[in-house]
Amino acid sequence: MDTSVPTSETLAQQQAQQHPSSVSGGPQLRSRVTVVCAECKRLKLKCDRRTPCGSCTKRDAVARCIYSAAAAEKVFV
């Protein structure tokens, strides 16, 4: 019969076996494609996803209204 006191390492191993999601850092996050332009994302503005978008046109930031390649594939305006 083992009468040794459980160490924190042994307790962590036992918890990992019981709750595997706690070891991996919690629930998995979904990867999302950003569909807004870079400037609207940076400033957290509403983007209408046009080229150039209304927010960038209004703020005279047409040169910074850039969409990622993945956004162009994902959304057709």
VENMORA-V988972 format. One line per field, one symbol per residue. ss: DSSP state (A for helix, B for strand, O for the rest). phi: phi as a letter, one per 40 degrees, with the letter a starting at -180 (. if undefined). Layout:
ss = ???
phi = ???
//
This chain:
ss = OOOOOOOAAAAAAAAAAAOAAAAOOOOOOOOOOOOOOAAAAAAOOOOOOOOOOAAAAAOOOAAAOOOOAAAAAAOOO
phi = .cbcccccccccccccccbcccccghcccccbccbccccccccfbcbcgcbccccccccfbccccbbcccccccbbc
//
